[in-house]
Amino acid sequence: MAVKIRLARTGRHADPSYRIVAADSRYSRDGRYVEQIGFYDPQKPATEATIDEVIALKWLGLGAQVSDTVRTLFKHKGIIAKFTATKKGK
């Protein structure tokens, strides 16, 4: 099972919001997912995204691939820096 951390769209027409989820790459964008990691509202700054760092680091450690948008959100929150620091420490 190839796991990807990506966005799943929710919200109304012309007013999107997104869940940050860990999902099997074979599932549809808004379909089934393994675990919800956080929430992102594109109408607000990226720094206001709600992300559970513990769960995100767990999935990164398990080898999950990250989409480009989620990678940017993780960089704003400092999760990528923490992951590379722990990876270098091993």
C-alpha positions in Angstrom: 0.0 0.0 0.0 1.6 3.3 -1.1 0.5 6.0 1.3 0.3 9.6 0.3 -0.3 12.7 2.5 -2.6 14.9 0.4 -5.6 17.2 0.5 -9.2 16.0 0.4 -11.7 18.7 -0.5 -14.7 19.6 1.7 -16.8 22.7 1.9 -19.4 24.3 -0.3 -19.4 25.3 -3.9 -16.9 28.2 -4.4 -15.9 28.0 -0.7 -13.5 25.1 -0.4 -11.8 23.8 2.7 -9.5 20.8 2.8 -8.7 18.0 5.2 -5.0 16.9 5.2 -5.2 13.1 5.1 -3.0 10.0 4.8 -4.6 7.9 2.1 -3.8 5.0 -0.2 -2.7 6.4 -3.5 -5.3 4.3 -5.3 -8.2 5.9 -3.5 -10.0 8.9 -5.0 -9.2 12.4 -3.9 -12.3 12.8 -1.7 -12.7 9.1 -1.0 -11.6 6.8 1.8 -8.5 7.7 3.8 -6.4 6.0 6.5 -6.1 8.9 8.9 -6.9 12.6 9.1 -3.8 14.7 9.9 -5.2 18.2 9.9 -7.3 20.9 8.3 -6.5 23.7 5.8 -8.6 26.7 4.8 -7.2 28.4 1.7 -9.0 31.6 2.5 -6.7 32.1 5.5 -2.9 32.3 5.6 -1.1 28.9 5.4 0.3 29.4 8.9 -3.2 29.0 10.3 -3.5 25.5 9.0 -4.3 23.0 11.8 -1.9 20.0 11.7 -1.2 17.3 14.2 2.6 17.1 14.2 2.8 13.8 15.9 0.6 12.0 13.4 2.4 13.8 10.5 5.8 12.8 11.7 4.6 9.2 12.2 3.5 9.0 8.6 6.6 10.7 7.3 8.7 8.1 9.2 6.7 5.3 7.7 7.6 6.5 4.2 4.5 8.3 3.1 4.9 10.6 0.1 3.8 14.2 0.4 1.9 16.2 -2.2 3.4 19.6 -3.2 0.7 21.7 -1.4 1.0 19.7 1.8 4.8 19.9 1.7 4.4 23.7 1.6 2.1 23.6 4.5 4.4 21.4 6.5 7.3 23.7 5.8 5.3 26.7 7.1 4.7 24.7 10.3 8.2 23.4 10.6 7.3 19.8 10.3 9.7 19.1 7.4 12.6 20.6 9.4 11.8 18.4 12.5 11.6 15.3 10.3 15.0 15.9 8.6 16.5 16.7 12.0 15.3 13.4 13.5 16.3 11.6 10.3 19.9 13.0 10.5 20.0 12.1 14.2 19.6 8.4 13.5 
